[in-house]
Amino acid sequence: MWEAESLRFTAFPAPIAPVEEPSWWKDLIGEPPERRMTAPKKGTLQEEGNFDGGRLVLSIQPMRIDWLLTAATRQEEGLETFPTVGPFAETLKTFSALIDRWIQSETFPAVKRVALGTVLLQQVEDKHVAYGRLARYLPKVELDTLNSSDFFYQINRPRASTSGIANLKINRLSKWSVSSWRSALIAVTPGSLEQAAMGPEVFTCRLELDINTAPDSSEPLPREMLPRILQELVNLGEEIARDGDVL
């Protein structure tokens, strides 16, 4: 089962839609952010706080707006697991519901592109098991599961959108790899750093997804179609996570 290391939704505002300093965080979360950083001359704003067991960040730049949900690491969780937000299916459902409320709000700007991104992990017993697992997700790749290392596979398989918007294509970019993770506790004493404890090496299958509307048109996406587009991005992400690299 895939665990979500992070989830991201990106909106690229149309040139006709300058973004001021909105109240999106408070409107959607129901309370002010824990942290807020703004740089008016650069036109940037970042707000963040806890959400659904993870750490949520709203980042506004002149050319893009990101909502990013990442793991809130806690030292007391121990050294034998990698930090995640939670199971992919459950986390995606909660995150996409938040984004759906945002894109249907009155203050949502006109946008020319949107994207759903995620980093997914599956913990396995060892490196060989990890490569065997990836081989099942990548049927068109000949992978030596016993002798492979440093494997990285990236591919984009665009599809025509089913949203009803003429000529709209959806990019389905996926990146597959095997990674290892090891945590350490560091004891800090005056004048020195000492390694207090080292966790076991944890191997994972790693899948990075970027499902996005293709940049073929400079016209804003129809506002009334955005919920349908969001659901399409969600469905395509779930399909790749479930079925692997499919046409």
Secondary structure, DSSP 8 states (H G I E B T S, - for coil): --EEEEEEEEEEE-TT-------HHHHHHSS--SEEEEETTTTEEEEEEEETTEEEEEEEETTEEEEEEEE---GGG-SSS---SEEHHHHHHHHHHHHHHHHTSTT---EEEEEEEEEEEEEESSHHHHHHHHHHH-TTS---TTT--S-EEEEE--EE-SSS-TT-EEEEEEEEEEEEE--EEEEEETTEEEEEEE---EEEEEEEEEEEE-S---S---GGGHHHHHHHHHHHHHHHHHH-S--
